[in-house]
Amino acid sequence: MTTATSPCTFLTNRSLRWCAVTATFLAGCTTTPLPPMAPPPKPAPVLPPVVIIAPPPTPALVSQARSPRDYRMDAAAHLYGKNQNRVYRGKMPPLLYAVGVLQVEVNSQGRVTSTSWMRAPKHAPEVMAEIERTVRQAEPYPAPVRMGRVTYTDTWLWHKSGLFQLDTLTEGQM
């Protein structure tokens, strides 16, 4: 006897397969509800940059002078301190190699901002250059804290040996 599959069984198996494929297909198409979306994170607040303004450095040397004439004493003492081996000791001889009158402007930090000759020893340009160099190399000067900045004038008495005195602190002439 031959066993033949009955048309009902064939349809049933075929239908079952079809239903399974369709169900699988439809299962992939269905969506599960997503959890509610959280709001996007707020951007971090942008703060303005912090600017720290440092106070100006405190000068090591300070002058309490109230006038340019008073400051001249402090500046002369400072120059002598920086050039001890170049200061002429004692009374200067009657004939000097050069005499010059120089104005020096000093800012609030004791830095020289300008120099100008009121009486230049033009016959001795090397002395002019040396005096200007000496003034600049002596920075920083005592800071004129009471005046903020100062322009003072001093007279340079120059010996032929290259030694000098300032009129402010001179020991006089023979």
Residue pairs with C-beta under 8 A, 6 or more apart in sequence:
56 108
56 109
57 109
59 109
59 110
59 140
59 142
59 143
59 145
60 140
61 78
61 110
61 140
61 141
61 142
61 143
62 142
62 143
62 145
63 71
63 74
63 75
63 141
63 142
63 143
63 144
63 145
63 146
64 145
64 146
65 71
65 73
65 74
65 144
65 146
65 147
65 150
66 146
66 147
67 147
68 147
68 150
68 151
68 152
68 153
69 152
71 106
71 142
71 144
71 147
71 150
71 152
72 152
72 153
72 154
72 168
73 168
73 169
74 141
74 142
75 104
75 106
75 141
75 142
75 152
75 154
75 168
76 154
76 166
76 168
76 169
77 169
78 138
78 141
78 142
79 134
79 135
79 138
79 166
80 87
80 166
80 169
82 137
82 138
83 134
83 138
83 164
86 134
86 162
86 163
86 164
87 163
87 164
87 165
88 157
88 159
88 161
88 163
88 164
88 165
89 171
90 171
91 171
91 172
91 173
91 174
92 157
92 159
92 165
92 170
92 171
92 172
92 173
92 174
93 159
93 173
93 174
94 173
94 174
96 157
96 158
96 159
96 160
96 173
97 124
97 127
97 158
97 159
97 160
98 121
98 123
98 124
98 127
98 156
98 158
99 119
99 121
99 155
99 156
99 157
99 158
100 117
100 119
100 120
100 121
100 127
100 128
100 131
100 155
100 156
100 158
101 117
101 118
101 119
101 153
101 154
101 155
101 156
102 115
102 116
102 117
102 118
102 131
102 132
102 135
102 153
102 154
102 156
103 115
103 116
103 117
103 118
103 151
103 152
103 153
104 112
104 114
104 115
104 135
104 151
104 152
104 153
104 154
105 112
105 113
105 114
105 115
105 149
105 150
105 151
106 112
106 113
106 141
106 144
106 149
106 150
106 151
106 152
107 113
107 149
108 143
108 144
108 145
108 148
108 149
109 140
109 143
110 139
110 140
110 141
110 142
110 143
110 144
111 139
111 140
111 141
112 135
112 136
112 139
112 141
113 149
115 132
115 135
115 136
117 128
118 153
119 155
120 128
121 127
121 128
121 158
122 128
124 158
127 156
127 158
130 162
131 156
131 158
131 164
144 150
154 166
154 167
154 168
155 166
155 167
155 168
156 164
156 166
156 167
157 164
157 165
157 166
157 167
157 170
157 173
158 164
165 171
